[in-house]
């Protein structure tokens, strides 16, 4: 501790007489730390000389401290929002369909494309085949 000065916490402990032996030894041997402790002792004595503070002072102090803290509703709102985002993400991940090797819709599409490519009638006559009865259409299909 000789190379470094006491931290604020160590000075407060020394001021109230609860510092470790090493901290007390440094405070006794270091002039800068002794001066800082003397100034802290003067401030403490000045505060003690003020006596009891009025209730209005403590009300203002409480109001100022509460104004600096985030409101519980804000924290709750953040927590609910975060939970909703996590739930939505989990739902989206869970509902992703598994890729399958066989898909009936793909098979149907392949058959329809094959029929269109392998037609016997010319393309110009394709609309006319819509007018034919189903029995004749069955005969014309390959």
N, C-alpha and C positions, 0 to 999 in steps of 0.2 A: 504494500500500500504506500510505500514511501515515494515511488515514482509517480503515482496518480493521487489526485485529491479525492476526498470523500464525495460520493454521489449525494443527490438531494435526499434520498431515502436514508442513507447512512447518517447524514447531518441531522435529520429529524430524530432518528434513533438516539444519536448522541445528545441532542437537546433534551430529550425526555429520559435520559439515563438508562436506555436499554440497548446500547450499542455493544457490539462484540469487543473482546479484548483488543483485537488488532485495530478496529475502528477507533476505539478510545485512545489507544497508543498513538495513532496517526494524528488524531485531533489535538492531542497534547503537544506533539512535536512540530506540527505544521502551522506556520503563522497565518497563511492564507485561509486555511480551514478554521483556525481559531477566530480569525476576524469575521468570517462568515457566520460562525456559531454565535458570536457576540451580537452581531446584527440581528440574527433570528431571535435571540433572547430578548433584545430590546423591543422588537415587534410583538413578541408574545406578551411582554410586560405591559406594553401600550394597550393591547387588546384587552388584557385583564383589568386594566385601570378603567376602561369604559364602563365596566359593571354590566348589569343586566340590560339587554336591549329590549325595546318595546315590541309588543306583539305585531304591530304593523310592519316592522322591519322583517320579521320572520315570514309573514305572509307574502311580502314582496319577493323574498328570497325563494320561497317555495314556488311561487308563480313563475319566476324567471327560470328555475331549474326544470319545471314541468314543460315550459315552452320550448326548451332545448331538446327534450326527449321526443322521439317519434311517438305519435299517438297509437294506442292499441288497435284502433280501427284500421289505420294505415297498414300496420303489420299484418292484421288479419286479412285485409284486402290483398296484400302481396302473397300471403300464404295460399289463399283460395285461388288466386290467379295462377300461381306456380303449380298447384295441384291439378288445376284444369288442363294446363299445358301438358303436364306429364301424362295425365289420363288420356288426352287426345292423341298424343304420340304413341302411347301403348296400344290404343285402339287401332290406329292406322297401321302400325307394325303387325298387329295380330291379324288384321283382316286382309293382308296381302295374300292373294291366291298363290297356291303352290304350283309351280310349272309342272305340267304333266306331259308325258310322252305322247299320249293320244288325246286328241280333242275332237269331239264329234262334229262341232261346227267347222273345223278345218277340213275334216273328211268330206262333209257335204259341199263345201266350197270347191274343193278339188274335183269332185264329181261334176258339178255344174260347169266349171271351166273346161273340163275334158269334153263334156257334151257340146259346148259352144265351139270348141276347136274342131271336133270331129263330125260336124253336121254334114248331112248329105245334100241339103238344099242350099242354094246360093243365098248369100246374105240379103240380097234384095227381096227374096221371097219370105224371109223370116217373119215379118208381120202378118203375112197371109196365113201362115201356119197356125196363128192364134185363132183363126176363124174355123179351123177344122175340129170335128168332134174328137173326143179323147180316144176312141177306139182307133182311129186312123193315126193319131199322133203316136200311139204306142207302137204301131207297125213301122212308122218312120224313124223311130229312135233306134240307134245302133245297139 
